[in-house]
């Protein structure tokens, strides 16, 4: 005991500051729940997938338990403050004047009449704010407001700040804009051609005189097998654009505070990029800006760009010296869009006589609308994200993203992977029909094993695909239903594969700066304050970070408080996209918590005079593992650790390991882990009307480890709903003149509760070696399989294979009519019902699947495993990269002359030369 | 989105309401009626034909009366759908309208007099500016019709309400009251073929109630609705059918009525088809095929017109499913 200071009035240390063991709602600490502690650590939790590097940190507090989201009480009591709920005294209302033209040059803007209206305080146009910004540093192409031309109906032209909304709207009507109308392009195919006035000018990087924003060419593998394929599925797909349909429209409040600094309140997924863009546009240093993320009423990727209206609010607030609030109407949300790209995808899948996928050829033309947004990445994702989970012999991908005079497309849940995944999974179903084999067996016999490398060099670690398929097959009673249900009733399977965090932080070198940083602070009250920049957009990122810390420190979750709103107090974080938060932020939080844990153990060891290594952390108590009676409370240990220094602080960060190839575009699709999923959907289709109703979905998702099963299930069910919208009803409809016909939630058809089937979520835990406690993502991947599962079920029901989404009744009925004509049938009720008689291949597939199952389980548990490269299934040596052992192995990222002589649709984008190369040609 | 300001009047009796409306007419002031507001207010928010004065019918008790033969104009759709003595066809149609929430507010009169709808009309002000305005609501701009170009004669906006065809096949009578007194007529004569004019209501006139004859219960029938979603959506096509065998022998004295909605600017009773069918003793399939040819949808709703036409045939068959096969 330290020496007491005699006569000192307050007698420090003798006053009961806080009762040992207090903290949390329960007065007494509980014993460790051994069911939550892995066997290898002396608990009872089985480890069929082996040990995890975080096993020793498990205290049984909250990881793996169904935990209500930590911010849910704010939401259910109506106290959560979303963008439009921020009310600062003396606020002004901002409104935006939008272009009524698809494409036009702005000759002049006359604001004098509008400015004269009493109550109008400021009107700003693009002329004064010409700095470009954009979410990706390589494709900055947006202005706060149009500078020289407007690029789509709804593009921003001017903004007004007024005392109230009615006055602001009146001012908008009085602004006179003189436009010179240009010829718009709405058809993405036309955007491949050279035109007089491309929608953007990228200078020397411009691709010809065309509207091609980004093009990708990739060829990997040995194409000999594909040339003599045993069976092929070829399909040309058309996918409509869809919008996120989040509940909360965009809203922003900008306030220049008395300190002279700007605070921007915005429901953002990626506050850090807004932070950077504001600094660019306002021309002030970043430290003069605080970006405050409000509660976010749904994002799904649609709130992850820095937006022009955010710039407008800040500009208006600076000009007027008063807070400015801008809230969108729903049609403005649709004009801002950033939804899924409308796409034309050609998907050819080839298999050899052993039912191995010897080739996938994909050509994706995607409609980016008027701005780049995330499109650079989307163009890659449409190809590279279907190089797994199947082992493939060759992969050919051509992708192009073009500008059109429509609202910009961008990132949306399942970014870039959803459409082409749907096409792949339908292609496989088609091939299985041709080969007369069961599509689940086919998949099980073609999966990559754990700890393998894909054809483009992605590093696969954990993979729960096999278990997903097996568990879904059992749960849905597949054997009794597939190809056996009556006409109009069907079942289908679909799989998914998605990144768990993008391997490349867009703004910096991953080798230099971390992806995510988390700070912890614990003062004498014992509560832990977490500072993180991860943006909780309803997906539960605050909760997962709180759970991670609570788990490591053995504290109930109510002792953890997460401060993630203000950039002033949060470490820089890349935000909520690419399903990175659980993987990266929880990992960072764990490493920060480990530092505190060490301090607590050290203090305990000192007080109890035992070896630190013999201690374990339980619920608010640290004690000897062998003799729990020897130990002290968390608070005692904490106060000991705080002697001489006060509050404990720590910082943890996460960085991806080095990985991936070196070819151009190798970083696109790289992730420290990947999620896998398999869904079966049961549908009923009315052949007389073409109306499809999904009646039940069995949804298995491999999330590594469910840190919070409640929210994993929520994500799976929510993903089903969102994906069902895209597959059945949702579509951004453009009229014959290019106008968006349905910018409202009555005509934009999000499925209602009536359309929502029962979803049986099945959580598969593959125990990822690098994920936090073994976890991977569960936010986006679960969306992918629902689309192909439903489409394949529609085929099972009425024998019609769709190639256009959404499958609205009118489109499906057209196909039904076509088929009736071909088969010369009078009534749609006489359509032939697909059947399946297994061919001889089926047995071979089942045998291969069984062998692979043993192979996979061995690889999973063997820590001394050798490398496994894609190509092994085709007879290559598994431990040597295929390009080093096969002379005919292609690895190319630019098209050959031969290809360009007869390119596919998106591939034809390569016919243009970049401007910089044209000039070179001239010089020569 | 901001509803433009308007002055609200809340009369307590029909007489008071009519005197307010007469007053406006005399002073040449514009006004609208409001019942449940589920149609009018969204349109106001979009600045569609907004008026400075709005007269609410919500406090006029006489309009709320509901019994098996009398349906007041202010009866909530939800109450009608759950009214035990209402005819099953009417109940089914009422229960199919929009969503539970909207049915709690929306009224029978409001549904009958529902504004016609069109992709080029039900849009925000800025949107309509981008297509250089719509003929139906921005008349002073002399805008052309955007659905069928170069015709400003007739507005082809679609009447997308569910109740009318079911009431028509039950031969409902509609009762109106206005500055020139009261009048009534068969519901089938209430509508006028023009998306702007819509019906026979004169300025200042309101629907007070509908009456259904005592013998309605001797009619069987069905209402079939086509929509993309089961809730919220307006019908893309709707077919109501009612029939009865009035004499002892089923082959003699069959009566049949069929009405459609959501296919044209007005709901329509297809007496020409049913009368002919009864004379020729046509099959149900033949009637359905004829009905398909008798409707002329245009491209201004969610589904394309040719699909809606084809589905009328299917809906008609489904609506007549309860009948015993052929009409012989």
Boltz contact constraints between the chains, C-beta under 6 A:
constraints:
  - contact:
      token1: [A, 98]
      token2: [B, 126]
      max_distance: 6.0
  - contact:
      token1: [A, 100]
      token2: [B, 129]
      max_distance: 6.0
  - contact:
      token1: [A, 100]
      token2: [B, 130]
      max_distance: 6.0
  - contact:
      token1: [A, 153]
      token2: [B, 130]
      max_distance: 6.0
  - contact:
      token1: [A, 165]
      token2: [B, 2]
      max_distance: 6.0
  - contact:
      token1: [A, 329]
      token2: [B, 1]
      max_distance: 6.0
  - contact:
      token1: [A, 331]
      token2: [B, 124]
      max_distance: 6.0
  - contact:
      token1: [A, 688]
      token2: [B, 314]
      max_distance: 6.0
  - contact:
      token1: [A, 689]
      token2: [B, 314]
      max_distance: 6.0
  - contact:
      token1: [A, 729]
      token2: [B, 228]
      max_distance: 6.0
  - contact:
      token1: [A, 739]
      token2: [B, 131]
      max_distance: 6.0
  - contact:
      token1: [A, 741]
      token2: [B, 119]
      max_distance: 6.0
  - contact:
      token1: [A, 749]
      token2: [B, 228]
      max_distance: 6.0
  - contact:
      token1: [A, 749]
      token2: [B, 229]
      max_distance: 6.0
  - contact:
      token1: [A, 752]
      token2: [B, 229]
      max_distance: 6.0
  - contact:
      token1: [A, 752]
      token2: [B, 231]
      max_distance: 6.0
  - contact:
      token1: [A, 752]
      token2: [B, 232]
      max_distance: 6.0
  - contact:
      token1: [A, 754]
      token2: [B, 230]
      max_distance: 6.0
  - contact:
      token1: [A, 754]
      token2: [B, 231]
      max_distance: 6.0
  - contact:
      token1: [A, 755]
      token2: [B, 229]
      max_distance: 6.0
  - contact:
      token1: [A, 810]
      token2: [B, 303]
      max_distance: 6.0
  - contact:
      token1: [A, 810]
      token2: [B, 304]
      max_distance: 6.0
  - contact:
      token1: [A, 810]
      token2: [B, 307]
      max_distance: 6.0
